Amino acid sequence: MAVYKTAQREELLRFLNTHSDRAFTVHEIAELIKRDVSAEKVPGESTVYRLIKELVAEGEVKRTVKGNSRTFVYQIVSGSGCGHHLHMKCTVCGKLCHMDDDESREILERIRSQDMFEVDSSTVLMGKCAECCDSK
């Protein structure tokens, strides 16, 4: 499928790159772009939904579940090597953290050799970030 670089797609990517440390629902993305005074071509919610599906399929955006709900949230993948390491997602604030490549490789190799189980490097470990642990 051809990838068209429309103004709305570029606006969505600009928003996601600006907020690369957070994950959003499609509704939140559409609303926040609508409120952004610097946005030139604001995509509607249905356009965001269509574009986000394409970006997930292309591997540019990661789709995860928000906490223990049935709601999906989306976050830009940071850089071309993002698929080669594990991620840690805070179940309180939704922040997605990138684990160091060497640490990820070590953990994946330890699981593979000791447990005879191959973990997908796109796996997201759920827990609480340092900020949310400190704010008890």
Protein Blocks (a to p, Z undefined) as FASTA:
>chain_A
ZZdddfklmmmmmmmmmmmmbccdfklmmmmmmmmmkbmbdcdfklmmmmmmmmmmnopa
ccddehjbfbdcddddehjklmmcccdddfknopacdddfklmmmmmmmmmmmnopacdf
kbccddddfklmmmZZ
